[in-house]
Amino acid sequence: MSFSSQSFSQEIVRALTECGYEKLTPIQQQAIPQARRGHDILANAQTGTGKTAAFSLPIIQKICDNPKPNSRFNVRALILAPTRELAAQIAKNIEDYTKYVPVSVAAIYGGTKMGTQEKKLEQGLDILVATPGRLIEHMELNNVSLANLEFLVFDEADRMLDMGFIADMRTIMGDIRSQPQTMLFSATFSSQMNKLANEILRKPKRISVSPENATADTVAHVVYPVDQERKRELLSELIGKKNWQQVLVFVNYKETANELVKELKLDGIKAVLCHGDKAQSARRRALDEFKEGKARVMVATEVAARGLDIQGLPHVVNYDMPFLAEDYVHRIGRTGRAGQKGHAVSFVSRDEELTLVQVENLIQQRIRRIQLAGYEPANRDALLTKMHTKPAFKDRRGRQNNPTAQSDAERRVRLHRAIKNRAKITKLKK
């Protein structure tokens, strides 16, 4: 089914053709006709399925069919997204779709200057893409009016709930005086999500293109059982031996991300960082370097699990298993997009085995285990045997030590700590 079959204008079809869009994806086939008819929509769709076009194209066409002069601070369509990266990506896509039609688009999110955003809002906009927190800041300063809103979209609404935006979402909805056509898109559904949908949607058309909480069929999942302290070594070995050229690595903590990037660089692997402590400009530069192939690895926390659109990303690695099984779906949604093949790798220590079981139950699939020689997880019996069979001696401080039982990673960590401590001592002496 082609886009021209949906009665989109020639200008929109021309822009979509230049974007490389040929046929409608399943979510687009189901959502676009219902949205064109003005129905509220509750859609379950994974990332990479074409949902941005599914909700934005009907809005663009309706704005073109019913043009209105922009009035000061007024917004006709509002699209809410949980992260800066996702908001920026949605706005970029819509700008591409509206290349040949007079539709104004802007994105506002944290990490950029309020003044610059205020100037865009003051002119009035057809379509505004925003993160909840930054939008509320502008609302409090009377920089934006939602009184005459015609279209409202919640993209990746489940993520907004996970990030604690429910109060912000209600604040925003409380400022809307009209009854906009509302569309809610989510990769996963929960009781809280269903409750929210009942609050904001009116007789919605429910659309689902895949089983709830499922992952794309194009993604191959594998698990490497490994001790936590050996994960960095294993990552470097896989990248080197398998010649992985573009790898997105997810960790749970910013400190882990910082340390891992340093370690990878010591191994000769160019890596960049993407986490909440980095300025928006720095995160954008890191993403650009990663996309352009200047960096082989991007290490990210959960903040980047949504919104990153990296064309043809081949590998995603869960260096740490996510705290919530649902986040596994969001993380690996960065690969295997738009029908392309993807590779999802998870490093699982003994403490993370329960999370792995929860993930498998969620996606209704047993993930293949690969035990790489030399990286077998230690167990108590093996460790005790090892301690008894290798001679121990006392170091200068009289502590029991066993140098042969130390891994290269342990020695490297201790060396780094010693260097850092020496630097601190030198600084204090100065």
N, C-alpha and C positions, 0 to 999 in steps of 0.2 A: 504494500500500500504506500503510495507516494504522498508527499506533502501537498502537492497540487490538488489531490483528490479531496482534501479537507477545506477547499474553498479559501485558502489563504491568498492574499494578494500576490501579484506577480513580483512585486518588490521584495516581499518577505521570502517567497520561494527562491528568488535569485540569490538572496543573502544566504539562505540555508544551503543552496547548491555550492556556493563558494566556501562554506564551512565544511563541505564534504558529506553533508547529510543527503542520503538517497531514499531510504525507506524508513517508515515509522517503526520504532521499537515497540514491543508489546505494551509497555506502560503508556506510550504515546497513543497507540491505537485505541486503548480503552479510555484514557483520561481526556484527550483532546475533544472528542465529540460531546462528552458530558459537560465539559467546561464551556464549550461554545454555546451550549443550550442554557447556561447560567446556573447549573446545579452546584451546590456545595459538594466537595469531594473529600473522602477519607481514603487515602491511598497507601498501600503497603508496597514499597519498592526499594530494592537495594541500591546502593550507590553504583554509578556506572551504567545505569539502565536507561538514561536519557530523560530523567524526570524534570530537569530544569526546563527543557523545551516543552515538556508535557504541560507544565503549569504556566509558563511565560508566554508561549505563542498565542493561546487564546486571548490572554490579556492584551497583548500587543495588537492583535487584529481588532479587538473591540475598541481600543483607544483610537485606532486609525479610522474605524467606521464611525466613531462619534467624537471627532476632534473638538477640543475646548481650549481656549487660551489659558496659559498658565497664570494662576493668580498667586500673589505673594505668600510664600511659606506653605502653600497648599500641595497636597499629595493625592494622586488619584489611585495609585496601586502601591501597596506596601508588602515587601517580601522580607520575612524575618529569618535569620540564620543564626546558628549557635556560635560560630567562630568567625574571626576576621578573615581567615583564608577562604572559607566557604562563601562569605558575603562578597569578597572581591572576585571570586571565580564566577559566581552567579551574575554579577554586574557585567563582567567581561563578556560572558556568553550573550547576555541580552543586548549589549552594545553591538555584537556581531550580527545578531538577528535583525536589529533595527538600522542597519547600515544605510538602507535606501528609503527609510520612512521617517517622518518628523516626530519621533518619540524621544523625549528627554529621560535620561537614566543617570542615577548617581548611587554611590555606596557610601555609607557612613559606619565607622567602627572605631574602636579604641586604638591608641597608638599613633594617631595622626592628629593634626592641629584642629581644634574646634572651629577656629576662625575661617579656615579654608572651607570646611564643611558648611558653615553657616552661610557663606556666600552662595553656595550651590542651592541650599534650601530656600534662601530668600527669593530666588527667581521662580520658585514653584517647580514641581516635577511631575512628570507622568508616572514614572516608576522609581520608587526608592527601595534600595536593598539595605538592610541594617541589622546590626546585632542589638539585642534588647537593651543592654546597659547603656550604650552610647545613644540610642534613640531616646531613652528616658531623660538623659542629660539635656538633650536638645529640647525635649518637650517642656522640661522645667524652666528653660530659658525662653520659652515661647518662640523657638526657632523653626518649629514645624507644626502644622495643623492637620489633624486626622479627621476633622469634623465631617468632611465630604468624601471620605474614603469609599471607593467603589469596589476595590479588590484587595483581599487579604490572604497572604500565603504564609504558612508555617512550614519551612523546609527542615527536615531532620528534627522534627518536634521531639522525638524521644531523647535526642541528645540534649536538647534544651532542658528537658525535665531532669536528666541525669546531672546536668551542670547547675541545677538549683535555680533556674530562671522562671519557675512557675509564678512567683509573685510579680516579677517584671512583666510577664506575659499578660497577667490579669490587669496590671496597671495600664498597660498599653491598650488593651481591649476596653477598659473603662473610659478611655479618652475618645473612643469612636462613637459618634452620635448617629451615624448612618447605619444601614444594614448591608455591609459589603458581601459580595460573593466570596466565600471563604473556602480555602483548600488546605488540607493538612496532609503532609507527606511524611512518612516515617519508615525506617527500615525494620523496626521492631515494635511490638505492641505489648502493653502491660495493662493492669487494671487502672493504674493512674492515667495512662494514655487514653484509655477508653472513656474515663470520667471526663477528661479534658475535652475530648471530641464531643461528648454529649452536651457540654456547656457551650461550645462555640459554633457548632455546625447545625444547620437546619435541614432535616431530611436529606442527609448526604448520600451520594452514590458511593458505595464502597467498592474499591478497586484493589485487586491483588494480582500481581504477575508472577509471584513465586510464593512458596510456603513461608509463613511468618518465621522470622529469625533464621532464614536459610542463607546459604552463601552461594555465589555464582558457580554454575556447573563448570565454568572454564578454569577454575582455580584448583590446583593440585595441592593437597595438604600433607605435610610431613612433620613428624616430631623427632627431635634428637634428645634422648635422655642424657643429662649431663649435670655434674655438680656445679653449683652456682659459681664457684671460684674459677671454673675452667671455661666458662661461657665465652669470655673474650678471646681466648686461644682458639676455641672452636670456630668462632665467627671469622677470625682472620684466616684460618685454614680453609674454610669453605669458600670464602671470597677468592683466595689465591688459587687453590687447586681446581675449583670449578669455573674459575675465570668469570665470576659475576661482575658485571660492569656497572650496574645500577641497582642499589639495594637500599630500601627504606627500612630502618631499624627502629622498633618501638621499645622504649623502656618506661618504667613507672615513675622514676624520680629524676628531677633536674640534675641532681648531683651525679647520678649514674651516667646521665647523658654527657655531662662535662668530662668526666673521667674517661668514658669510653672513647670519645673523640680524640682525647690526648693519646690514649693507648693505641688506637688505630693509626694515628699519624706516626707514632714510634715504629709501627710495623710497616710503614711506607704506603699506607692506604689513605688517600685524601678523603677527609670526612668533614661535614658541616653540621651545625646545630640548629634545631628548631624547637624552642620551648618558651614557656610563658615569661621568663625573665629576660628574654631577648627582645629588643625593640622591634617594632613592626618593620622598620626599614631593614634591620639586620636579618629578620626572618625572610623577608622578600628576597634579599640578596642571596641568602643560603639556598632558597628554593630555586632561584634562577641558575645558580652555579650547578645545582644538582640536575636540573632539567637539561642544561646545556652540556652536561658530561664533564664539566670541570672538576666536579667532586664525584667520587665513586659511591660514597655512602652518605646518607642523611640520617642522623640520629634524632629521633623526635619523641616527645612525651605525648600524652593523650590529646593535647591541645591541637595536634596536627592530624588526628585520626580522621577527621572529617574536613572536607573542603579542598583537599589537595587533589588536583586533577593533573596527573603526570601521564602524558601520552605514552602508552605502551610499557608502563612500569612492569618489569619482569619478576622482581623479587620483593617480598615483604617478610621481615624477620621479627618475630616476637622474642626479643632478647629476654624480657620479663613477661610472664603471662599476665594478662590484664586482671585487675581486681574483680571486674564483673565479666561474666561469660559473654554478655551481650556486646561488650566492647571488642571482643574478638572479631565479630562480624564486621564492625565498623573499620577496624584496623585493616583487615585483609581486603576490604572493599576497595583499597587503593590499587590493587592489581586485578587482572582478569576483567578489565572493564571493556564495555562495548564489544563483547564477543571475543576479545583477544585472550590468549592463554596467560595464566598467572601462576606464581609459585609462592605458597604461604608456608613459611618455616617457623617452627616454635621450639625454643630451647626450654626444656622442662626439668627442673631440679626436683628432688624428692618432696620438698615443701610445696611444690606447685602441682602435684599429681591430682589433688582433689579438684583444682580449677580446670585441669584438662578434662576430667570426667564430666564436669558441668558443661564445658564447651561442647563435648561430643553429644551429650544429651540434648543440648540446645539445637545444634545443627543436624541432629539425628544421623550422625555419621561417625564411624570409628576411624580415627586418623592413624595412618601408617607410621609405625615406629622404625627408626633407623638407628642402630647402635654403631657408632663409628669407633673403630679400633683405637685404643689409647685414650678414649674419653668415656669409658664405662664408669657410671656413677659408683662411688665407693659405698660399701655397706659395712655395718658394724663388725661382722665376723671377719670380712676381708681386711678391714682396718686393724683389728686386733692381731690377726695373723702377721700382717705387715710389720707391726710394731715389734712383735716378738722375734721375727726372723731377721731384722736388720739391727745391727749394733747401734746402741745409743751411747752418747757421751755427754758430759756436762760442759756447757760453754763457760766463758770467763766469769759469768755471774752465778755459776753453779746451777743453771737451769738445765733440765733434761732437754736434749736436742737430738734430732735425727735428720741430718742433711739430705740423705738419699730419699727421704719420704717427701721432701719439699718439691713442689712443681715449679716450673719456670715462672709461672704466673705469680706464685707466692714470693719467689725471690725478687721478681721485678717490683711487686708492690712494696716489699720491705725496702728495696733500694730507693724507690721514689720517696717513701716516707722519711728515710734517712736524709736524703738530699733536701727535702722540705724543712725538716727539723734543723738541719745545719744552717740553712738560709735564714730561718727565724732567729737562731742563736746569734748569727753574724749581725743581723739587723739590730737586735737588742744591744749588742756590744757597742754598735756605732752610736 
